[in-house]
Amino acid sequence: MPGQSAASGELKAELLRKSIHLLIALVPVLAAMNRSHTALLLMMGILFYAWAEALRFLGFSLPFISSVTSAVLRKWEAAYFALGPVTLGLGALLSLLLFPPPVAAAAIYALAFGDSAATLVGRFLGRIRPGFLAGKSLEGSLACFITAALAAFLVLRDWKTALVAGLAAAIAEALPIKDFDNLLLPLAAGVVILLCKQ
């Protein structure tokens, strides 16, 4: 059936996209070994992706990179410079530079796991879409909250702070700002964690 085939293809593309998105969870692990080298690696990754995406936008292709990019692009992104990886890298980089190590780790894990859970649950299981979520689902927002709070708790070992961080992450993810949630989500989670710890 054509409808099932399209849905299956969309699910595969989104799973691949979120698998790549989850790689950002390696940043705190690498930063624990060497924070400055990790920040430099993130900067180089952002610049390399921006260069490769600019080439794609101009009609050039790079071996492997272009095929991965085309496999994970959403339909509406095909005609535009896809900002998602840039904002993802910047969100992790700013968290690393602005927050102390445990707060940065919790914020980056909220981005990696909370945002991924929101997208997968929201797109494929979400049914309740209230107007105030601008097309996003309540199920996706709840998945983001639970996952980000759990990730924050595993780092911070403080349920109150973890729940507030999860709430901040879910609110940031629910805003209708497309790929800029990758930038706002970890910063919002990190700021509320710092405020809770004062």
ChimeraX attribute file (.defattr): number of C-alpha atoms within 10 A of each C-alpha:
attribute: neighborCount
match mode: 1-to-1
recipient: residues
	/A:1	5
	/A:2	7
	/A:3	8
	/A:4	9
	/A:5	10
	/A:6	11
	/A:7	12
	/A:8	12
	/A:9	13
	/A:10	18
	/A:11	15
	/A:12	14
	/A:13	18
	/A:14	21
	/A:15	16
	/A:16	15
	/A:17	18
	/A:18	19
	/A:19	13
	/A:20	14
	/A:21	20
	/A:22	18
	/A:23	11
	/A:24	21
	/A:25	19
	/A:26	14
	/A:27	22
	/A:28	23
	/A:29	13
	/A:30	15
	/A:31	17
	/A:32	12
	/A:33	10
	/A:34	11
	/A:35	17
	/A:36	13
	/A:37	12
	/A:38	20
	/A:39	21
	/A:40	12
	/A:41	16
	/A:42	21
	/A:43	16
	/A:44	13
	/A:45	15
	/A:46	19
	/A:47	14
	/A:48	13
	/A:49	19
	/A:50	17
	/A:51	12
	/A:52	18
	/A:53	24
	/A:54	16
	/A:55	15
	/A:56	21
	/A:57	15
	/A:58	10
	/A:59	8
	/A:60	11
	/A:61	16
	/A:62	13
	/A:63	7
	/A:64	8
	/A:65	14
	/A:66	15
	/A:67	11
	/A:68	15
	/A:69	19
	/A:70	14
	/A:71	16
	/A:72	19
	/A:73	17
	/A:74	15
	/A:75	10
	/A:76	8
	/A:77	13
	/A:78	14
	/A:79	11
	/A:80	13
	/A:81	14
	/A:82	21
	/A:83	16
	/A:84	18
	/A:85	19
	/A:86	22
	/A:87	18
	/A:88	25
	/A:89	25
	/A:90	21
	/A:91	23
	/A:92	28
	/A:93	23
	/A:94	16
	/A:95	26
	/A:96	26
	/A:97	13
	/A:98	13
	/A:99	18
	/A:100	12
	/A:101	16
	/A:102	17
	/A:103	24
	/A:104	28
	/A:105	28
	/A:106	31
	/A:107	35
	/A:108	34
	/A:109	29
	/A:110	34
	/A:111	34
	/A:112	28
	/A:113	24
	/A:114	31
	/A:115	30
	/A:116	24
	/A:117	24
	/A:118	27
	/A:119	23
	/A:120	19
	/A:121	19
	/A:122	23
	/A:123	17
	/A:124	14
	/A:125	12
	/A:126	17
	/A:127	14
	/A:128	14
	/A:129	15
	/A:130	11
	/A:131	9
	/A:132	12
	/A:133	16
	/A:134	11
	/A:135	14
	/A:136	23
	/A:137	24
	/A:138	20
	/A:139	22
	/A:140	29
	/A:141	28
	/A:142	20
	/A:143	24
	/A:144	33
	/A:145	28
	/A:146	23
	/A:147	25
	/A:148	37
	/A:149	30
	/A:150	23
	/A:151	25
	/A:152	30
	/A:153	19
	/A:154	14
	/A:155	16
	/A:156	16
	/A:157	12
	/A:158	13
	/A:159	14
	/A:160	13
	/A:161	21
	/A:162	28
	/A:163	19
	/A:164	19
	/A:165	32
	/A:166	34
	/A:167	22
	/A:168	27
	/A:169	32
	/A:170	30
	/A:171	20
	/A:172	24
	/A:173	31
	/A:174	24
	/A:175	17
	/A:176	14
	/A:177	11
	/A:178	11
	/A:179	16
	/A:180	19
	/A:181	25
	/A:182	27
	/A:183	23
	/A:184	23
	/A:185	31
	/A:186	36
	/A:187	26
	/A:188	22
	/A:189	33
	/A:190	28
	/A:191	19
	/A:192	20
	/A:193	27
	/A:194	14
	/A:195	9
	/A:196	13
	/A:197	10
	/A:198	5
